[in-house]
Amino acid sequence: MLSKITIKEIEKRFGNEVRYPTDCEALAGHISMATKQRVSASTLKRMLGFIKGTKEPRLYTLDVIAQYLGCENWDIYIDKFLKIDNSEFLNLEQFDVASLCINDKIEFTYEPNRKVTIQYKGDFNFEVTESFNSKLQKADKLKILYFIKDYPLIINSVIRNDLNMGQFKAGKISGITNINVIKA
């Protein structure tokens, strides 16, 4: 399922709220007219949460959605979240990393069915203590500046076995669906 933020952007571009599965037919037509690409109504129903499914959308479909929203492809669409102005966070459900104490844990989830628990080590550094169904592994060392619900989680760096794996984006499609802080 797409993140609530992306769904709102789609509805804004569409000019209507997508409240019912039948609205996906009109949205599919609007996307086709705007992009000259086709996304089926049933795919939109899955992506918007009207139909349950664990299958992630194909990259082609995500690229079409990104084009509909004014970006060249999905990766460019996701990268725009790196450039969010801090002043925009006022209306978002954000968690401030600076408020954590050493050894506090954060548990976060994202689709499809992924759950990660990390422990705060100080100075925006974390270590993965549990990972279910995620590419992140136990003992990975992470640098995270902020968590925003419904947005992708941008992990600035992942260190695995003393090797810098680079940047990682969790929840590229759904955004972070839940954030839970466990105090030490």
NUTORKOL-316689 format. One record per residue: residue in three letters; y, x, z of N, C-alpha, C in turn. Coordinates in steps of 0.05 Angstrom, whole numbers, padded with zeros to 5 digits, always signed. Atoms other than C-alpha are relative to their C-alpha. Layout:
BEGIN
alaYXZYXZYXZ...
% end
This chain:
BEGIN
met-00024+00017+00000+00000+00000+00000+00025+00018+00000leu-00026-00015+00000+00071+00024-00014+00014-00003+00026ser-00016+00001-00025+00118+00039+00043+00020-00023-00002lys-00020+00021-00001+00166-00015+00066+00026+00008-00014ile-00024-00010+00012+00223+00028+00043-00001-00002-00031thr+00003+00001+00029+00196+00033-00028-00001-00029-00010ile+00001+00028+00008+00181-00042-00030+00028-00012+00000lys-00028+00010+00000+00253-00056-00010+00016+00010-00025glu-00013-00010+00024+00277-00011-00067-00009-00015-00025ile+00010+00016+00023+00232-00048-00116+00013-00027-00001glu-00012+00027-00002+00258-00115-00092+00030+00000-00008lys-00028-00003+00007+00330-00091-00099+00003+00002-00030arg-00001-00004+00029+00318-00068-00170-00009-00025-00015phe+00010+00025+00012+00279-00132-00186+00020-00023+00003gly-00020+00020-00005+00335-00174-00157-00011-00024+00015asn+00012+00022-00016+00287-00218-00117-00019+00012+00020glu+00020-00008-00019+00244-00213-00056-00028-00007-00011val+00028+00005+00009+00169-00208-00071-00015-00011+00024arg+00012+00013-00024+00142-00258-00020-00028-00010-00004tyr+00026+00012+00006+00081-00286-00055-00014+00016-00021pro+00015-00014+00021+00025-00258-00097+00009-00008-00028thr-00008+00009+00027+00050-00300-00156+00026+00014-00009asp-00024-00014+00007+00116-00262-00153-00006+00027-00015cys+00008-00026+00012+00078-00200-00177-00002-00003-00031glu+00000+00004+00029+00070-00231-00247+00027+00005-00012ala-00027-00005+00010+00145-00233-00257+00009+00029+00004leu-00007-00029-00005+00153-00164-00226-00013+00017-00021ala+00014-00016+00020+00101-00136-00273+00014-00001-00027gly-00015+00003+00025+00140-00164-00332+00026+00015+00001his-00026-00014-00003+00206-00136-00306-00004+00030-00001ile+00006-00029+00001+00175-00067-00296-00006+00008-00029ser+00007-00005+00028+00147-00070-00366+00024+00001-00018met-00025+00001+00016+00214-00089-00396+00017+00024+00005ala-00018-00022-00008+00251-00035-00357-00011+00027-00008thr+00011-00027+00004+00203+00023-00368-00016+00003-00026lys+00017+00000+00024+00164+00004-00431-00028+00010+00006gln+00026-00007-00010+00102+00019-00389-00012-00025+00013arg+00013+00023-00012+00051-00031-00362-00013+00006+00026val+00014+00000-00025+00030-00042-00291-00010-00029+00004ser+00011+00027-00002-00016-00102-00280+00009-00014+00026ala-00007+00016-00024+00001-00158-00231-00020+00005+00022ser+00021-00005-00021-00065-00145-00195+00005+00027+00014thr-00006-00026-00012-00046-00072-00184+00024-00003+00018leu-00024+00005-00016+00022-00094-00158-00008-00015+00026lys+00009+00015-00024-00012-00143-00111-00013+00019+00020arg+00012-00019-00018-00053-00086-00082+00021+00019+00012met-00021-00019-00009+00007-00039-00078+00019-00012+00020leu-00020+00013-00018+00050-00091-00043-00014-00013+00024gly+00014+00010-00024-00005-00111+00007-00010-00028-00001phe+00011+00027+00001-00025-00179-00018-00030-00001-00002ile+00029-00003+00002-00095-00155-00033-00008+00025+00015lys+00010-00023-00015-00132-00109+00015-00016+00018-00018gly+00015-00019+00016-00160-00046-00015+00005+00028+00011thr-00003-00027-00010-00172+00026+00004+00006+00019-00023lys-00004-00017+00023-00164+00053-00067+00030+00006-00003glu-00028-00007+00004-00100+00092-00077+00007-00005-00029pro-00008+00004+00028-00060+00077-00140-00002+00026-00015arg+00001-00024+00017-00067+00124-00198+00028+00012-00003leu-00026-00013+00003-00012+00175-00209+00016-00012-00022tyr-00015+00013+00022+00006+00141-00275+00015-00024+00011thr-00012+00024-00011+00020+00077-00237+00024+00007+00018leu-00022-00009-00017+00062+00113-00185+00023+00011-00016asp-00021-00010+00017+00100+00148-00240+00016-00023-00013val-00013+00023+00011+00116+00081-00272+00019-00013+00021ile-00016+00011-00022+00141+00054-00205+00025+00018+00004ala-00022-00019-00003+00184+00117-00197+00020-00003-00022gln-00018+00003+00023+00213+00108-00267+00015-00027+00003tyr-00013+00026-00005+00228+00035-00250+00023+00003+00021leu-00020-00004-00021+00267+00061-00190+00019+00023-00007gly-00020-00018+00009+00306+00111-00231-00007+00030+00002cys+00009-00028-00001+00265+00175-00222-00019+00006-00022glu+00017-00008+00022+00228+00214-00274-00030-00003+00006asn+00029+00003-00007+00161+00214-00236-00001-00003+00031trp+00004+00006-00028+00131+00200-00167+00008+00024+00018asp-00007-00024-00016+00139+00272-00142+00030+00002+00004ile-00030-00001-00002+00214+00270-00157+00010-00022+00018tyr-00007+00022-00018+00218+00202-00123-00004+00008+00029ile+00006-00008-00027+00185+00229-00060+00019+00023+00009asp-00018-00022-00007+00228+00292-00061+00028-00009+00008lys-00026+00009-00007+00290+00250-00055+00002-00005+00030phe-00001+00004-00029+00270+00237+00018+00007+00026+00014leu-00008-00025-00012+00282+00311+00031+00031+00002+00001lys-00029-00003+00003+00355+00300+00013+00015-00023+00014ile-00013+00023-00014+00369+00240+00059+00021+00011+00018asp-00022-00007-00017+00435+00246+00093-00006-00009+00029asn+00006+00008-00027+00427+00246+00169+00015-00026+00008ser-00015+00024-00007+00480+00191+00173-00015-00025-00007glu+00016+00024+00008+00431+00144+00139-00021-00007+00020phe+00022+00004-00019+00381+00151+00196+00007-00021+00021leu-00009+00019-00021+00422+00104+00240-00015-00026-00001asn+00014+00026+00002+00386+00042+00213-00030+00003-00003leu+00028-00004+00004+00317+00073+00210-00013+00005+00027glu+00015-00006-00024+00262+00078+00262-00008+00030-00001gln+00003-00029+00001+00267+00153+00274-00008+00010+00027phe+00007-00014-00025+00236+00198+00326+00012+00027+00000asp-00014-00025-00002+00277+00257+00349-00018+00021+00013val+00018-00021-00009+00233+00319+00356+00013+00015+00024ala-00014-00015-00021+00286+00352+00401-00004-00013+00027ser+00004+00013-00026+00270+00301+00455-00028+00005+00012leu+00027-00006-00010+00198+00326+00463+00000+00022+00020cys+00005-00021-00018+00173+00369+00519-00025+00016-00010ile+00023-00016+00007+00124+00426+00509-00026-00014+00008asn+00026+00013-00004+00052+00399+00504-00001-00030-00004asp+00001+00028+00008+00073+00328+00488-00015-00003-00026lys+00015+00005+00024+00030+00298+00434+00012-00023-00016ile-00008+00022+00018+00048+00255+00374-00024-00007-00017glu+00022+00010+00016-00004+00212+00341+00014-00016-00023phe-00012+00015+00022+00015+00187+00271-00022-00009-00019thr+00020+00010+00019-00021+00146+00219+00014-00005-00027tyr-00010+00007+00027-00013+00136+00144-00024-00009-00016glu+00021+00011+00017-00053+00103+00089-00010+00021-00019pro+00019+00020-00009-00107+00102+00070-00016+00010+00024asn+00016-00005-00024-00136+00103+00140-00001+00029+00010arg-00002-00027-00010-00111+00171+00162+00014+00000+00027lys-00011-00002-00027-00096+00191+00234+00000+00029+00009val-00003-00028-00008-00070+00257+00260+00014+00001+00027thr-00013-00005-00026-00053+00280+00331+00009+00029+00000ile-00011-00028-00001-00008+00341+00340+00012+00004+00027gln-00012-00008-00026+00016+00378+00402+00025+00017-00005tyr-00025-00014+00003+00087+00402+00409-00001+00027+00014lys+00000-00027-00010+00094+00477+00419+00028+00011+00004gly-00027-00008-00003+00170+00481+00419+00013+00009-00026asp-00015-00009+00023+00224+00497+00368-00010-00012-00026phe+00009+00016+00023+00199+00443+00319-00028+00009-00010asn+00027-00009+00007+00129+00475+00319-00021-00018+00013phe+00022+00017-00010+00065+00434+00327-00026+00013-00007glu+00028-00008+00008-00010+00446+00326-00017-00025-00001val+00018+00023+00004-00061+00396+00300-00022+00002+00021thr+00022+00001-00019-00108+00375+00356-00023-00018-00009glu+00020+00018+00012-00144+00319+00319+00009-00009-00027ser-00007+00008+00027-00147+00299+00246-00023-00017-00010phe+00020+00018+00011-00184+00239+00217+00008-00007-00028asn-00004+00008+00028-00189+00231+00142+00025+00012-00013ser-00024-00012+00010-00130+00277+00129-00006+00028-00010lys+00003-00027+00009-00122+00343+00092+00008+00020+00022leu-00007-00017-00023-00091+00371+00156-00025+00005+00016gln+00024-00007-00015-00143+00407+00198+00007+00008+00029lys-00004-00008-00028-00151+00420+00273+00007+00029+00000ala-00011-00027-00003-00113+00483+00293+00021+00008-00021asp-00022-00005+00018-00065+00479+00234+00026+00001+00016lys-00026-00002-00013+00005+00501+00256+00021-00011-00020leu-00019+00015+00017+00061+00456+00230+00028+00004+00009lys-00029+00000-00006+00137+00459+00226+00010-00027-00010ile-00010+00026+00006+00166+00388+00229+00027-00004+00012leu-00027+00004-00011+00239+00371+00236+00006-00029+00009tyr-00004+00028-00008+00236+00295+00241-00023-00018-00009phe+00019+00021+00007+00192+00233+00238+00016-00025-00005ile-00013+00025+00006+00216+00169+00205-00021-00020-00009lys+00020+00020+00007+00172+00108+00204+00006-00012-00027asp-00001+00011+00027+00157+00081+00134+00010+00020-00021tyr-00007-00021+00018+00181+00146+00102-00023+00021-00001pro+00019-00023-00001+00136+00204+00080+00008+00020+00021leu-00005-00021-00019+00129+00257+00133+00000+00026-00015ile-00003-00025+00013+00155+00322+00106-00007+00022+00021ile+00008-00023-00017+00119+00381+00139+00009+00025-00014asn-00013-00022+00014+00161+00442+00123-00020+00023-00006ser+00020-00021+00005+00102+00490+00130-00025-00006+00015val+00026+00003-00013+00028+00489+00146-00012+00028+00000ile+00013-00026-00003-00003+00554+00173-00029-00006+00008arg+00029+00004-00006-00079+00554+00170-00013+00028-00001asn+00013-00026-00002-00117+00616+00193+00019+00022-00008asp-00021-00020+00006-00052+00657+00189+00009+00001-00029leu-00009+00001+00028-00042+00637+00117+00019-00024-00003asn-00019+00021+00005+00020+00597+00097-00009-00017-00024met+00009+00019+00021-00006+00537+00058+00023-00013-00015gly-00023+00012+00012+00065+00515+00041+00007-00027+00012gln-00010+00025-00009+00098+00448+00048-00022-00022-00004phe+00019+00022+00002+00057+00384+00059+00015-00026+00004lys-00012+00027-00003+00077+00311+00050-00022-00020+00007ala+00020+00020-00010+00037+00260+00091+00012-00028-00006gly-00010+00027+00005+00042+00187+00071+00017-00002-00025lys-00017+00000+00024+00069+00199+00001+00002-00028-00012ile-00001+00027+00012+00053+00127-00018+00009-00020+00021ser-00005+00020-00021+00054+00087+00047+00022+00007+00019gly-00017-00009-00022+00100+00129+00089-00016+00001+00025ile+00013-00001-00026+00083+00140+00162+00000-00029+00011thr+00003+00028-00008+00056+00073+00186+00002-00004+00030asn-00002+00002-00029+00055+00087+00261+00006+00027+00012ile-00006-00024-00015+00083+00139+00308-00002-00006+00030asn+00004+00004-00029+00060+00144+00381+00003+00026+00014val-00005-00024-00016+00085+00195+00432-00016-00002+00025ile+00017-00002-00024+00037+00216+00487+00012+00022+00017lys-00013-00019-00017+00075+00250+00543-00020+00017+00015ala+00018-00019-00014+00043+00312+00575-00001-00005+00029
% end
